[in-house]
């Protein structure tokens, strides 16, 4: 089994916002969460969610999967600046 088999990478705001320094607005995050809820209907076997960064770790973002027993693993945002903050 390959590491990426059965893995879906999803950004809480899954569309281009501009430069990396642009932070999503509350409305953009809310729209992204709505899209995640829509997507979750097609992912009935989700077992683990890895949240990378503060926006993704907000409990309301993973509420789309509340009908499942989930293991939630919080971690840092995968950007180079976040990695240097360790």
N, C-alpha and C positions, 0 to 999 in steps of 0.2 A: 504494500500500500504506500502510495506516495504521500508526502506531507500535505500537499495541497488538495488531495482528493477529498471531496465533501466539505470544502471550505469556501465561504462567500465573504469577500471583503466589501464592506459597505461604509460609506462616510455618512455621518448624521445629516449633512447637507450635501447630497450627491450630485451637485452641479457646480460649475465653475463660478467662483465668487470674485475673481480678479487676482491681484497679487497675493502672495502667501501671507502678507501682513494684514490682509483684510479679514476681520473677524465677522462671523455671521450675526445678523440681527436676530432678535427674538422671533420675528415673523418668519425669517428664513429657517431657523431651527424648528419652529412649529410646523412649517411646510415639509421639512425633511422628516420629522417624526411621523407626519401623516403618510408620507410615502413609505416609510418603514413599516407602518401598520398595514398598509396595503400589501406590501411585499411579504409580510409575515404569514399571510393566508396561504402562500405557496411553499412555506417552509415548515411543515408540520412536525418534522423530526429534529428540530433544533434542540441541542442538549447543552451547548456551551456558548457563551457570548463573552468575547474579550473586548473590553472597552478601553480605547486608547485616548486619553486626554479628558479634560474636565467636561467638555460638552457631552461626550459619549457616556461619561460616568453618571450623569444626571439620571436619577431613577426614572423619571417620566419617559426617557428615551427607550428604555428597555421594557416599559409597560406593554408594548405591543406583543410581547411574548408571555404575558402573565398566565396564560392558560397552561403553560408548560412548566415542568420542574426543571429549572435551569441552574447551571453552575455559571456564575458571573465572575470573571477574572479582571480586575482593574489593572491597568498598566499606564505608562507614560504615553504621551502623544508620540508618534513615530518620526516626527520631524527632527532634523539635526539640532536646531536650537534647544529643543526640549531634552534631547539626550545629553547635552552639555551641562544641564542644570543639576545633574545627579550629585 
